[in-house]
Amino acid sequence: MRLGLPQDPRLPAASFDRIFLVHMYHEVEQPYEFLWHLRQGLKPGGQIVVVDADRPVKRHGTPPAVLDCEFTSLGLTRTSEAPLDSSDAYMALYKTAGPLPRPGAIKPCARKD
């Protein structure tokens, strides 16, 4: 077993077909560093599945536009999104769409809390 860190989940490189982030992404304080490390754990063609609430981060959610912007900054693109019944929650799927940028080349998005 390997214990991850808040900014680095310490996943083995190219080991996962699919990574699920369920009602937790809004808790990530350093999203670019976290995603940079997380993406390295994906196998080629792998996906990241996010389930979160469509509300401000300070209300324990992540608006889909914020999620899209942050994931796009790391060379990931949304392939689908669907609302979840009876709530403000949604599920979004992302796949790699370009090379992993160098950390200094990542362009941060403005988070509106």
Secondary structure, DSSP 4 states (H G I P E B T S, - for coil): ----BTTB--PPTT-EEEEEEES-GGG-SSHHHHHHHHHHTEEEEEEEEEEEESS-GGGT---HHHHHHHHHTTTEEEEEEEEPTTSSEEEEEEEE-SPPPPGGG--PPPP--
